[in-house]
Amino acid sequence: MSERHAEPGAVNRKIVANCIDPEETRVAIIEEGRLADLFVERMWERQKAGEIYKARVESVLPGIHASFVNLGDGRNAFLYLNDARGLNLQPNQELLVQVTKTARKNKGARVTSRISLPGRYVVLVPHGQESGVSKRIIDENERRRLKTIARELRGEDYGIIVRTAAEGVDEESLSHDVEVLLALWREIEHNGRIQSAPCLLYRDLGLLGRVLRDELTDAVSEIVVDGREEYENVNNSLSLFSGTDHPEVSLYGGTTPLFEFYGIEKEIEAALERKVWLQSGAYLIIDHTEALTVIDVNTGKFIGKTDLRHTVLETNLEAASEIARQLRLRAIGGIVVIDFIDMDYEEDRALLLKRLEEVFLPDRYRARIFGVSQLGLVEITRKRARPDIRSTLTRSCPFCSGNGWVHREDTISMTIKRFLRKVSASNRSEALLLEANPAVAHYIYETYLSLWEEELGRKIFLAAVPDFAWSKFRLDAQGGLEQVERRMEQMEKWEARLVVYRTSTS
């Protein structure tokens, strides 16, 4: 394997993929030893961004200049008429649409009839006339070179947008990318003609494949996966990319779960907290509302070294860098309002805005900064590319009517499974008896229990303990099957309210 040479000043990156569990795949991007990005995908999720459907128009609403289209999975998607490429939509009309925003909360997916197919180096835009270059490529000579290539590759019935990854890549590689995408589009078109609406025509790559396609740069020094199949898929994918200077690919086989081994689990938990401590002792408070995200900056324990003016400025500059990191890590999009500590000097406010422009420049999802308002607030808009980490990993609390939040049943279930795998790897117990909150225990029984027993090779009994907190669990017993069954019978005898879940084979 060739030695990798990142550009001077480039951030060292590592991609860590937890894909051993079929129920959930998680991919983390580590930059300079800290979690920078987290992607999560569950096996039953529907309407992922990038999917292409042959849809049927259900209704057209001129009052809001939009229509609802049936994608065939029991939930309508929202299509702005401006995104319908001038089509005169009518009920029961059939058309091809692509999901641009996944369904979230009480909102269905948003779709467009302006199809785009991303490759490694280019994006193919069927029926488009574009020949553009990513704005993140800032070298003017390189932009001109790629613009010329894009014009040459553009066809009569499709446009080309050159991606950031194409910087420095030769024309042959770009041309090959276009050929692959064009063949894919012809296949989608063919299937759209012969299949009845509503139906799914195209699903994008799996999560790890998409991350490699979109996030792999020369700064990535290593890719670590914990699943044999994905390990082989990664190596096969890298062989398709141009050049030989690929990152090292490692298959993790330790008994400690992968994300726990790298300290990622703790960073994920921290990313769900309202309060974020800065190195200086200052802190941020991040709150979410339906319309926007609000961030408050506080000096906290930071007392500075000189005077109040410089203490405030240093705190705000440090906060600006951390805010950019947190928005990316938490996948926060839409409107963000930041209440920085008040500054009396115009030059200090200018320094703050300059810092914000700098720290958001590497963000692949475009952010716009609107200056400091008369109330001392900074307004930012950031493209919402995927559901934020809070809505992915948590749900409204069933005990407080939504005034707070708790982990989703899926999140707790996977934490429990990782714990059980670690226990199973450390001994040869035939059976395990685990205590958990009743709702969580019932959810695991209904959804996962038989799968876990088959995968881990253990009999698993789940005791629903009424007094357990929502996310609390405890291993009560382990050992031989008869020994654990006796313990289970004792528990049921002593506690009349206790329910022990088991599979029919247990």
C-alpha positions as CSV (number, residue, x, y, z in Angstrom):
1,M,0.0,0.0,0.0
2,S,1.4,3.4,-0.9
3,E,2.2,6.0,1.6
4,R,-0.4,8.8,1.8
5,H,0.6,12.4,1.8
6,A,-2.1,14.8,3.0
7,E,-1.7,18.5,2.1
8,P,0.0,20.7,4.7
9,G,-2.5,21.8,7.2
10,A,-5.0,19.2,6.2
11,V,-7.1,17.6,9.0
12,N,-6.3,14.0,9.7
13,R,-9.5,11.9,9.3
14,K,-10.5,8.4,10.1
15,I,-13.8,6.6,9.1
16,V,-15.1,4.1,11.6
17,A,-18.1,2.0,10.6
18,N,-20.1,-0.1,13.0
19,C,-22.0,-2.4,10.7
20,I,-21.9,-5.7,12.5
21,D,-25.6,-5.4,13.4
22,P,-28.1,-5.9,10.6
23,E,-30.7,-3.7,12.4
24,E,-28.6,-0.6,12.4
25,T,-25.5,0.8,10.7
26,R,-23.5,3.7,12.2
27,V,-20.6,5.5,10.5
28,A,-18.4,8.0,12.4
29,I,-15.9,10.4,10.9
30,I,-13.1,11.2,13.3
31,E,-11.0,14.3,12.8
32,E,-7.9,14.9,14.9
33,G,-9.1,12.4,17.4
34,R,-12.6,13.9,17.9
35,L,-16.0,12.8,16.5
36,A,-16.9,15.2,13.7
37,D,-19.8,13.5,11.9
38,L,-22.2,10.7,12.6
39,F,-24.4,8.8,10.2
40,V,-27.1,6.3,11.3
41,E,-29.3,4.1,9.2
42,R,-31.8,1.5,10.4
43,M,-33.0,-1.4,8.3
44,W,-36.7,-0.5,8.2
45,E,-36.3,3.2,7.4
46,R,-38.3,4.3,4.4
47,Q,-38.1,7.2,1.9
48,K,-34.4,7.8,2.1
49,A,-33.0,10.9,0.4
50,G,-31.9,10.1,-3.2
51,E,-34.5,7.3,-3.8
52,I,-36.4,7.6,-7.1
53,Y,-40.0,6.6,-7.4
54,K,-42.6,6.3,-10.1
55,A,-45.3,8.2,-8.2
56,R,-49.0,9.0,-8.7
57,V,-50.4,12.4,-8.1
58,E,-53.0,12.3,-5.3
59,S,-54.1,15.9,-5.2
60,V,-53.0,19.3,-6.4
61,L,-53.3,22.3,-4.1
62,P,-52.9,25.6,-6.0
63,G,-53.3,27.6,-2.8
64,I,-49.9,26.5,-1.6
65,H,-48.5,25.9,-5.0
66,A,-47.9,22.2,-4.3
67,S,-49.2,18.7,-4.7
68,F,-49.2,15.4,-2.8
69,V,-47.9,12.3,-4.6
70,N,-48.3,8.7,-3.6
71,L,-44.9,6.8,-3.3
72,G,-46.6,3.5,-2.5
73,D,-45.6,3.0,1.1
74,G,-48.8,4.4,2.7
75,R,-47.6,8.0,3.1
76,N,-47.8,10.8,0.6
77,A,-44.9,13.0,-0.3
78,F,-44.9,16.8,-0.8
79,L,-44.0,18.1,-4.3
80,Y,-43.7,21.9,-4.9
81,L,-45.1,22.8,-8.3
82,N,-41.8,24.7,-8.9
83,D,-40.0,21.4,-8.6
84,A,-42.2,19.7,-11.2
85,R,-40.3,21.0,-14.2
86,G,-43.2,22.9,-15.7
87,L,-45.5,19.8,-15.7
88,N,-49.2,20.6,-15.6
89,L,-50.0,18.1,-12.8
90,Q,-53.4,16.5,-12.5
91,P,-54.8,13.9,-10.0
92,N,-53.8,10.3,-11.0
93,Q,-51.0,11.5,-13.2
94,E,-47.8,9.4,-13.1
95,L,-44.3,10.9,-12.9
96,L,-40.8,10.1,-11.8
97,V,-39.7,11.9,-8.5
98,Q,-36.7,11.8,-6.3
99,V,-36.7,12.2,-2.5
100,T,-34.8,15.4,-1.5
101,K,-35.8,15.5,2.2
102,T,-36.7,12.4,4.3
103,A,-39.9,12.3,6.3
104,R,-39.5,13.7,9.8
105,K,-41.8,14.3,12.8
106,N,-45.2,14.9,11.3
107,K,-44.0,15.9,7.9
108,G,-43.9,13.6,4.9
109,A,-40.9,13.3,2.5
110,R,-40.3,16.1,0.1
111,V,-39.7,15.2,-3.5
112,T,-38.8,16.8,-6.8
113,S,-39.1,15.7,-10.5
114,R,-35.6,17.2,-11.1
115,I,-33.7,14.0,-10.9
116,S,-29.9,13.9,-10.1
117,L,-27.6,10.9,-9.8
118,P,-24.4,11.4,-7.8
119,G,-21.3,9.5,-8.6
120,R,-17.8,9.7,-7.1
121,Y,-16.7,12.7,-9.2
122,V,-19.8,14.1,-11.0
123,V,-23.5,14.4,-10.6
124,L,-25.6,13.5,-13.6
125,V,-28.7,15.7,-14.1
126,P,-31.1,14.0,-16.6
127,H,-33.0,16.5,-18.8
128,G,-30.7,19.2,-17.5
129,Q,-28.4,21.6,-19.3
130,E,-25.9,22.3,-16.4
131,S,-22.1,22.1,-16.8
132,G,-21.2,23.3,-13.3
133,V,-18.3,22.9,-10.8
134,S,-18.6,22.6,-7.0
135,K,-18.2,26.0,-5.3
136,R,-15.9,24.3,-2.8
137,I,-13.2,24.1,-5.5
138,I,-11.7,27.6,-5.2
139,D,-8.6,27.4,-7.4
140,E,-9.6,29.4,-10.5
141,N,-7.3,27.4,-12.9
142,E,-8.7,24.1,-11.7
143,R,-12.3,25.5,-11.9
144,R,-11.7,26.5,-15.6
145,R,-10.2,23.0,-16.4
146,L,-13.1,21.2,-14.8
147,K,-15.6,23.5,-16.4
148,T,-14.2,22.8,-19.8
149,I,-14.4,19.0,-19.2
150,A,-17.9,19.3,-17.9
151,R,-19.0,21.1,-21.1
152,E,-17.4,18.3,-23.2
153,L,-19.1,15.6,-21.2
154,R,-22.5,17.2,-21.1
155,G,-25.0,15.5,-23.4
156,E,-28.1,16.8,-25.2
157,D,-30.5,15.3,-22.6
158,Y,-28.4,15.6,-19.5
159,G,-26.3,18.0,-17.5
160,I,-23.1,17.5,-15.5
161,I,-22.1,19.0,-12.1
162,V,-18.5,18.3,-11.1
163,R,-18.1,17.4,-7.4
164,T,-15.4,18.5,-5.0
165,A,-13.7,15.1,-5.1
166,A,-12.9,15.7,-8.8
167,E,-10.2,18.3,-8.0
168,G,-7.0,17.1,-9.7
169,V,-8.7,14.1,-11.3
170,D,-8.1,13.4,-15.0
171,E,-10.7,13.6,-17.7
172,E,-10.8,9.9,-18.3
173,S,-11.9,9.2,-14.7
174,L,-14.7,11.8,-15.0
175,S,-15.8,10.4,-18.4
176,H,-16.0,6.9,-16.9
177,D,-18.1,8.2,-14.0
178,V,-20.5,9.8,-16.5
179,E,-20.8,6.6,-18.5
180,V,-21.7,4.6,-15.4
181,L,-24.3,7.1,-14.2
182,L,-25.8,7.4,-17.7
183,A,-26.2,3.6,-17.9
184,L,-27.9,3.7,-14.5
185,W,-30.3,6.4,-15.7
186,R,-31.2,4.5,-18.8
187,E,-32.1,1.5,-16.6
188,I,-34.2,3.7,-14.3
189,E,-36.0,5.2,-17.3
190,H,-36.7,1.7,-18.7
191,N,-38.0,0.4,-15.4
192,G,-40.2,3.5,-15.1
193,R,-41.8,2.8,-18.5
194,I,-42.7,-0.9,-17.8
195,Q,-43.7,-0.7,-14.1
196,S,-46.9,0.6,-12.6
197,A,-47.1,3.5,-10.2
198,P,-46.6,3.9,-7.3
199,C,-43.3,1.9,-7.0
200,L,-39.6,2.3,-6.1
201,L,-37.3,2.5,-9.1
202,Y,-33.9,3.2,-7.5
203,R,-32.3,3.1,-4.1
204,D,-29.0,4.8,-3.4
205,L,-25.9,3.0,-2.1
206,G,-25.9,1.7,1.5
207,L,-24.9,4.1,4.2
208,L,-21.2,3.2,4.2
209,G,-21.0,3.3,0.4
210,R,-22.6,6.8,0.4
211,V,-20.2,8.0,3.0
212,L,-17.2,6.7,1.1
213,R,-18.5,8.3,-2.1
214,D,-19.2,11.6,-0.5
215,E,-16.6,11.9,2.3
216,L,-13.5,10.1,1.2
217,T,-10.6,12.5,0.6
218,D,-6.8,12.4,0.8
219,A,-7.1,13.4,4.4
220,V,-8.6,10.0,5.3
221,S,-5.8,7.9,6.6
222,E,-7.8,4.8,7.8
223,I,-11.1,3.1,7.4
224,V,-12.1,0.7,10.2
225,V,-15.1,-1.7,10.0
226,D,-16.4,-4.4,12.2
227,G,-18.2,-6.6,9.7
228,R,-16.5,-9.0,7.3
229,E,-18.9,-8.4,4.4
230,E,-18.6,-4.6,4.6
231,Y,-14.8,-4.9,4.9
232,E,-14.8,-6.7,1.6
233,N,-17.2,-4.2,0.1
234,V,-15.0,-1.3,1.1
235,N,-11.9,-2.8,-0.5
236,N,-13.9,-3.5,-3.7
237,S,-15.2,0.1,-3.7
238,L,-11.8,1.6,-3.2
239,S,-10.5,-0.5,-6.2
240,L,-13.0,1.4,-8.4
241,F,-11.7,4.8,-7.4
242,S,-8.9,6.3,-9.5
243,G,-5.4,6.3,-8.2
244,T,-3.6,3.8,-5.9
245,D,-3.1,6.1,-2.9
246,H,-6.0,4.6,-0.8
247,P,-6.4,4.6,3.0
248,E,-5.6,1.6,5.1
249,V,-8.7,-0.6,5.6
250,S,-8.9,-2.5,8.9
251,L,-11.3,-5.2,10.0
252,Y,-11.9,-4.8,13.8
253,G,-12.3,-8.1,15.7
254,G,-12.1,-7.1,19.3
255,T,-14.6,-8.2,22.0
256,T,-15.2,-4.6,23.1
257,P,-17.8,-3.0,20.7
258,L,-16.1,-0.9,18.0
259,F,-17.6,2.5,19.0
260,E,-16.9,1.9,22.7
261,F,-13.3,1.0,21.9
262,Y,-12.7,4.3,20.0
263,G,-14.6,6.3,22.7
264,I,-17.3,7.3,20.2
265,E,-20.2,6.2,22.4
266,K,-19.3,8.8,25.0
267,E,-19.0,11.5,22.3
268,I,-22.5,10.5,20.9
269,E,-24.0,10.9,24.4
270,A,-22.3,14.3,24.8
271,A,-23.7,15.3,21.4
272,L,-27.2,14.9,22.8
273,E,-26.6,17.2,25.8
274,R,-27.9,20.8,25.9
275,K,-24.7,22.0,27.5
276,V,-21.4,21.9,25.7
277,W,-18.3,22.8,27.6
278,L,-15.4,24.7,25.9
279,Q,-11.8,24.2,26.7
280,S,-11.5,27.6,28.4
281,G,-14.3,26.8,30.8
282,A,-17.0,28.7,28.9
283,Y,-20.0,26.8,27.6
284,L,-22.8,26.7,25.1
285,I,-26.5,25.9,25.6
286,I,-28.2,24.4,22.5
287,D,-32.0,24.4,22.4
288,H,-34.3,23.2,19.6
289,T,-37.7,24.5,18.6
290,E,-40.0,23.6,15.8
291,A,-38.8,26.6,13.7
292,L,-35.2,27.1,14.6
293,T,-32.2,26.2,16.8
294,V,-31.1,28.7,19.5
295,I,-27.5,28.7,20.9
296,D,-26.5,30.8,24.0
297,V,-22.9,31.5,24.7
298,N,-21.8,31.9,28.4
299,T,-18.4,32.7,29.9
300,G,-19.0,30.1,32.6
301,K,-15.7,29.4,34.5
302,F,-13.6,31.4,32.1
303,I,-12.3,34.6,33.8
304,G,-9.8,35.7,31.1
305,K,-6.2,36.9,31.5
306,T,-6.4,40.7,30.7
307,D,-9.6,42.7,30.7
308,L,-13.3,42.2,30.1
309,R,-13.2,43.1,26.5
310,H,-10.6,40.5,25.6
311,T,-12.3,37.9,27.8
312,V,-15.5,38.4,25.9
313,L,-13.8,38.3,22.5
314,E,-11.8,35.2,23.3
315,T,-14.9,33.4,24.5
316,N,-16.9,34.4,21.4
317,L,-14.2,33.3,19.0
318,E,-13.7,30.0,20.8
319,A,-17.5,29.5,20.8
320,A,-17.7,30.2,17.0
321,S,-15.3,27.3,16.3
322,E,-17.2,24.9,18.5
323,I,-20.6,26.0,17.1
324,A,-19.5,25.1,13.6
325,R,-18.4,21.7,14.9
326,Q,-21.6,21.1,16.8
327,L,-23.9,22.0,13.9
328,R,-22.1,19.5,11.7
329,L,-21.9,16.8,14.3
330,R,-25.5,17.1,15.3
331,A,-26.6,17.5,11.7
332,I,-28.5,20.7,12.6
333,G,-30.0,22.5,9.6
334,G,-32.4,25.3,8.9
335,I,-32.3,28.6,10.9
336,V,-29.8,29.0,13.8
337,V,-29.8,32.0,16.1
338,I,-26.8,32.5,18.3
339,D,-26.7,34.8,21.3
340,F,-23.0,35.6,21.6
341,I,-21.8,37.6,24.6
342,D,-22.3,41.4,23.9
343,M,-19.4,43.2,22.4
344,D,-19.1,47.0,22.5
345,Y,-16.5,47.4,19.8
346,E,-17.3,47.2,16.1
347,E,-13.9,45.8,15.3
348,D,-14.5,42.9,17.7
349,R,-17.8,42.1,16.0
350,A,-16.0,42.1,12.6
351,L,-13.4,39.6,14.0
352,L,-16.2,37.4,15.2
353,L,-18.0,37.4,11.8
354,K,-14.6,36.7,10.1
355,R,-14.1,33.7,12.3
356,L,-17.5,32.4,11.6
357,E,-16.9,32.6,7.8
358,E,-13.6,30.7,8.3
359,V,-15.0,27.9,10.4
360,F,-18.0,27.2,8.2
361,L,-15.9,27.3,5.0
362,P,-15.0,23.5,5.1
363,D,-18.6,22.5,5.8
364,R,-19.9,20.6,2.8
365,Y,-23.5,21.8,3.6
366,R,-23.7,25.4,2.7
367,A,-24.1,27.9,5.6
368,R,-24.9,31.6,5.3
369,I,-24.1,34.1,8.0
370,F,-26.3,37.2,8.2
371,G,-24.2,39.4,10.5
372,V,-24.9,40.8,14.0
373,S,-28.4,42.1,14.5
374,Q,-29.3,45.2,16.6
375,L,-30.1,42.8,19.5
376,G,-26.6,41.3,19.3
377,L,-27.8,38.1,17.7
378,V,-26.1,36.3,14.8
379,E,-28.4,34.5,12.4
380,I,-27.2,31.5,10.3
381,T,-28.9,29.3,7.9
382,R,-27.5,25.9,7.1
383,K,-28.7,23.4,4.5
384,R,-30.7,20.6,6.2
385,A,-29.2,17.5,4.5
386,R,-30.5,14.7,6.8
387,P,-32.4,14.3,10.1
388,D,-30.6,15.7,13.0
389,I,-28.9,13.4,15.5
390,R,-31.4,14.2,18.2
391,S,-34.4,13.1,16.2
392,T,-32.5,10.0,15.0
393,L,-31.5,8.8,18.4
394,T,-34.1,10.1,20.7
395,R,-37.9,10.5,21.0
396,S,-40.3,12.5,23.1
397,C,-40.5,11.3,26.7
398,P,-43.5,9.1,27.4
399,F,-43.3,10.0,31.1
400,C,-43.5,13.8,30.7
401,S,-45.8,14.2,27.7
402,G,-43.0,15.4,25.5
403,N,-41.6,18.1,27.7
404,G,-38.3,16.4,27.7
405,W,-36.7,13.5,25.8
406,V,-35.4,10.0,26.3
407,H,-33.5,7.5,24.1
408,R,-35.5,5.7,21.5
409,E,-36.4,2.1,22.1
410,D,-34.1,1.2,19.2
411,T,-31.2,3.1,20.7
412,I,-31.6,1.4,24.1
413,S,-32.1,-2.0,22.4
414,M,-28.8,-1.7,20.5
415,T,-27.0,-0.5,23.6
416,I,-28.3,-3.7,25.4
417,K,-27.3,-5.9,22.5
418,R,-23.8,-4.6,22.5
419,F,-23.6,-5.2,26.2
420,L,-24.9,-8.8,25.7
421,R,-22.4,-9.4,22.9
422,K,-19.6,-8.3,25.2
423,V,-20.8,-10.6,28.0
424,S,-21.2,-13.5,25.5
425,A,-17.7,-13.0,24.3
426,S,-16.2,-13.1,27.8
427,N,-17.7,-16.4,28.9
428,R,-19.5,-19.5,27.7
429,S,-22.8,-19.0,29.6
430,E,-25.7,-21.0,28.1
431,A,-28.3,-18.5,29.1
432,L,-28.7,-14.8,30.2
433,L,-31.3,-13.1,32.3
434,L,-31.5,-9.4,31.8
435,E,-33.7,-6.8,33.7
436,A,-35.0,-3.8,31.9
437,N,-37.8,-1.2,31.8
438,P,-41.2,-3.0,30.9
439,A,-41.8,-1.0,27.7
440,V,-38.2,-1.6,26.5
441,A,-38.3,-5.3,27.5
442,H,-41.5,-5.8,25.5
443,Y,-40.1,-3.9,22.5
444,I,-37.0,-6.1,22.4
445,Y,-39.2,-9.2,22.8
446,E,-41.5,-8.2,19.9
447,T,-38.7,-6.9,17.6
448,Y,-35.3,-8.5,18.3
449,L,-35.2,-11.3,20.8
450,S,-35.3,-14.3,18.5
451,L,-32.8,-12.7,16.2
452,W,-30.4,-12.0,19.1
453,E,-30.6,-15.6,20.4
454,E,-29.8,-17.0,17.0
455,E,-26.9,-14.5,16.5
456,L,-25.3,-14.8,20.0
457,G,-26.0,-18.5,20.5
458,R,-27.5,-17.9,23.9
459,K,-31.0,-18.2,25.5
460,I,-32.0,-14.7,26.6
461,F,-34.7,-14.0,29.1
462,L,-36.0,-10.4,29.6
463,A,-37.4,-9.5,33.0
464,A,-39.7,-6.4,32.8
465,V,-39.0,-4.6,36.1
466,P,-41.8,-2.0,36.8
467,D,-39.5,0.2,38.9
468,F,-36.7,0.5,36.3
469,A,-36.1,3.8,34.7
470,W,-36.6,4.1,30.9
471,S,-33.0,3.3,29.8
472,K,-31.9,1.3,32.9
473,F,-30.9,-2.4,32.4
474,R,-29.0,-4.9,34.5
475,L,-27.7,-8.5,34.0
476,D,-29.3,-10.5,36.8
477,A,-28.0,-13.9,36.1
478,Q,-25.9,-15.9,33.6
479,G,-24.9,-19.6,33.5
480,G,-26.5,-22.9,32.6
481,L,-30.0,-23.0,31.2
482,E,-31.5,-24.8,34.1
483,Q,-29.7,-22.5,36.6
484,V,-31.1,-19.3,34.9
485,E,-34.6,-20.8,34.6
486,R,-34.7,-21.5,38.3
487,R,-33.6,-17.9,39.0
488,M,-36.3,-16.7,36.6
489,E,-39.0,-18.8,38.4
490,Q,-37.9,-17.4,41.8
491,M,-38.3,-13.8,40.4
492,E,-41.8,-14.5,39.1
493,K,-42.8,-16.1,42.4
494,W,-41.5,-13.2,44.5
495,E,-42.9,-10.4,42.4
496,A,-46.4,-10.8,41.1
497,R,-46.2,-7.8,38.8
498,L,-43.0,-9.1,37.1
499,V,-43.2,-10.4,33.5
500,V,-40.4,-12.4,32.0
501,Y,-40.3,-12.5,28.2
502,R,-38.9,-15.5,26.4
503,T,-39.0,-16.9,22.9
504,S,-41.2,-20.0,22.2
505,T,-38.1,-22.1,22.0
506,S,-37.0,-21.1,25.5
